[in-house]
Amino acid sequence: MTKCACCGGGYPAISQTHIGCSTARNKGTCDNRVNIRGDELEARVLNALKTRLVDPSLALRSPANQATRRPPDSRRHPR
């Protein structure tokens, strides 16, 4: 769910293609009249995930390519 950066209100679909601050549209108590196309928002979020949150060195790794080791289970091997 997206939220307005100004008031924290919801940012739902306001038309078939755009989203915007519901507080600004419905109550008029928020000054944020900026609307954005849903596909543009999706592209921005995906780009941010690719460039800011994902470590490129991990992108080529997959669990299938890594040897997995289970930690010893102390219940099966009492000391």
N, C-alpha and C positions, 0 to 999 in steps of 0.2 A: 504494500500500500504506500502510496506517495503522500507526502504532507507538505503543506505550504511552509516555505522558509521564513515567512514573515510572522504568521500567526499560529502555525502548528495545526491549522484546520486541514480537513481532507482535501485531496486534489483529485477528484473523480472526473469521469468523462463528462464534458459539458456539451459535446456534440458527437457525431459519429467518428470524427477524426481527432478531436482536440480534448485536452484535459486542462483544468484550471482550478483555482481556489474556490471552494464552495462557500466559504465564509464571505469572501468579497462579492460573490454573485448573489447569494441568498440574503445575507444580513447587512451587507454594506459596511461592516465594522473592520474590514481589512482593506488596505490600500493596494494589495497585490492584484493587479489586473492582467498579469502576464499569463498567456495561455501558450501551450506547446502541443505540437502534434504528437500523438501517441507513438508513432513510428520513430520520430526524432528522439523522444525520451528513451525509448528502448535502445536505439543505436548508441546514445550517450552512455547509458548504464553498461552495456556490453563492452564498449570501448574502455570505460573506467576499470571494469573488472580485468580486462586483458592487460592494460598498461600500468595499473596502480596496485592491484591486489594480488596478481598472480606472479609468482617467482618464475621467470623464464627457465631457470635451471631445473625446475621441477616439471615443466611442461612435457618433456620427453620421457619422463619416468612413468611407469605404470606398475601397479601391483604385480601384474603378470611377468614383468621384466625383472623384478627384484626377488631375491631369495628371502623367504620369510622364515623367521625363527620364532618359535613359541617360547615364552619364558618358562622356566621349570615350574612345575606344579608341586608345591610343598606337600600337598595332601597325598600325592601318589608316591613321593619319595621322602618319607619321614627321616629326620636327622637323628 
